[in-house]
Amino acid sequence: MKFLRYVLFGLAATGLALMVSALFLQVVSRELRWAVDWTEELGRFSFITMVFLAAAYGTLTKSHLRVSVFSDFIGRKIGVRKIDFLHTAILLGFAATMAYFSWYNFVDGLRYPNTSAALRFNQNHLFIGMSLGFAIIFALHLRDLVVLLRGGELDISTKELGDE
């Protein structure tokens, strides 16, 4: 998990740095009246890819936002374990659906390309990042399901992340 955490963090950070650099260059080029049309597309493409890889990183480290008022209330009534099973099942289904349809859109985009104006880049290739991000999220929630089925809890320790 430590290796995956570093890879996801590195890829997301690279995407963020690329996006910020492209947008900075776009602002400078507008002031200097340079024609750098590709910076807007590069910023947008790197942002889209970064979001899905960062979502996988957030899922891995359990650092994503979660609204838990309702589930905590119900958990006190019927048990936290049942709520954890329900959350995990819903998240598995959502991640599987998103991974499948994003991959389907990527494959469909190979037959019917949607090419960007400045970079001449098939924009359907962006679905690779989306599909990869959701496939990783699916695998992480599948791991959570196995932990629950073995009688464990979903709290993640720093030891599991490789911080110790």
C-alpha positions in Angstrom: 0.0 0.0 0.0 2.9 2.3 0.7 4.1 2.1 -3.0 0.6 2.7 -4.3 0.2 5.7 -2.0 3.4 7.2 -3.3 2.6 6.5 -6.9 -0.9 8.0 -6.7 0.4 11.0 -4.7 3.2 11.6 -7.2 0.9 11.3 -10.2 -1.8 13.6 -8.7 0.9 16.1 -7.7 2.4 16.0 -11.2 -1.0 16.7 -12.6 -1.6 19.6 -10.3 1.9 21.1 -11.1 1.3 20.7 -14.8 -2.1 22.3 -14.6 -0.8 25.3 -12.6 2.2 25.7 -14.9 0.0 25.6 -18.0 -2.5 28.2 -16.5 0.4 30.4 -15.4 1.9 30.3 -18.9 -1.6 31.1 -20.3 -1.8 34.2 -18.1 1.7 35.4 -19.1 1.1 34.7 -22.7 -2.1 36.8 -22.7 -0.2 39.7 -21.2 2.6 39.4 -23.8 0.2 38.7 -26.6 1.7 35.3 -27.4 -0.4 32.7 -29.2 -0.3 29.7 -26.9 -3.7 28.1 -27.5 -2.6 24.7 -26.1 -2.2 25.9 -22.5 -5.9 26.0 -21.8 -6.4 22.4 -23.1 -3.3 21.1 -21.3 -4.5 22.7 -18.0 -8.0 21.2 -18.4 -6.7 17.8 -19.4 -4.2 17.6 -16.5 -6.9 18.7 -14.1 -9.4 16.1 -15.2 -6.8 13.3 -14.9 -5.5 14.6 -11.5 -9.0 14.6 -10.0 -9.6 10.9 -10.5 -6.1 9.9 -9.4 -6.4 12.1 -6.3 -9.8 10.5 -5.6 -8.1 7.1 -5.5 -5.4 8.6 -3.2 -8.1 10.0 -0.9 -9.9 6.6 -0.8 -6.6 4.8 0.0 -5.7 7.1 2.8 -9.3 7.5 4.0 -8.9 11.3 3.8 -11.8 12.0 1.5 -14.8 14.0 2.7 -17.8 12.1 4.0 -21.1 13.2 5.3 -21.8 10.9 8.2 -24.5 12.5 10.3 -27.3 10.2 9.0 -25.2 7.1 8.8 -23.8 7.6 12.4 -27.4 8.1 13.7 -28.6 4.9 12.0 -25.4 3.1 13.0 -26.2 3.7 16.7 -29.6 2.2 16.1 -28.8 -0.9 14.0 -25.0 -1.2 14.4 -22.0 0.4 12.8 -21.0 -2.9 11.2 -24.2 -3.1 9.1 -23.8 0.5 8.0 -20.1 -0.3 7.0 -21.3 -3.2 4.9 -24.0 -1.0 3.3 -21.5 1.8 2.5 -19.0 -0.6 1.1 -21.5 -2.3 -1.1 -22.8 1.0 -2.4 -19.3 2.3 -3.1 -18.3 -1.0 -4.8 -21.2 -0.7 -7.1 -20.6 2.9 -7.8 -16.9 2.4 -8.5 -17.5 -0.6 -10.7 -20.2 1.2 -12.7 -17.9 4.3 -13.2 -14.9 2.2 -14.1 -16.9 0.1 -16.6 -18.6 3.1 -18.4 -15.4 5.2 -18.5 -13.6 2.3 -20.1 -16.5 1.8 -22.5 -16.3 5.5 -23.4 -12.5 5.2 -24.0 -12.9 2.2 -26.3 -15.8 4.0 -28.1 -13.5 7.0 -28.5 -11.0 4.9 -30.3 -13.6 4.3 -33.1 -15.0 7.8 -33.0 -12.3 10.2 -31.9 -13.1 13.6 -30.3 -10.0 15.6 -31.2 -9.0 18.8 -29.3 -8.5 21.8 -31.5 -5.1 23.0 -30.3 -3.3 19.8 -29.2 -4.9 17.5 -31.8 -5.4 15.1 -28.8 -8.1 12.5 -28.7 -10.0 13.7 -25.7 -11.5 10.2 -25.1 -8.1 9.2 -23.8 -8.9 11.1 -20.7 -11.3 8.3 -19.8 -8.2 6.1 -19.1 -7.4 8.2 -16.0 -11.0 8.1 -14.9 -11.2 4.3 -15.4 -7.9 3.7 -13.7 -8.9 5.9 -10.7 -12.3 4.1 -10.3 -10.7 0.7 -10.8 -8.3 1.5 -7.9 -11.2 2.8 -5.8 -13.1 -0.5 -6.5 -10.1 -2.6 -5.5 -9.7 -0.6 -2.2 -13.3 -1.0 -1.3 -13.1 -4.7 -2.2 -10.3 -4.9 0.3 -12.6 -3.2 2.8 -15.3 -5.8 2.1 -12.8 -8.6 2.8 -11.8 -7.0 6.0 -15.5 -6.7 7.1 -16.2 -10.3 6.1 -13.3 -11.5 8.2 -14.7 -9.6 11.2 -12.3 -6.6 11.1 -13.1 -2.9 11.3 -12.6 -0.3 8.6 -10.5 2.1 10.6 -7.1 2.4 8.9 -3.9 2.7 10.8 -0.7 4.5 9.9 1.0 1.2 9.9 -1.2 0.0 7.0 -0.2 3.1 5.0 3.5 2.5 5.6 4.1 5.6 7.8 5.7 3.6 10.6 
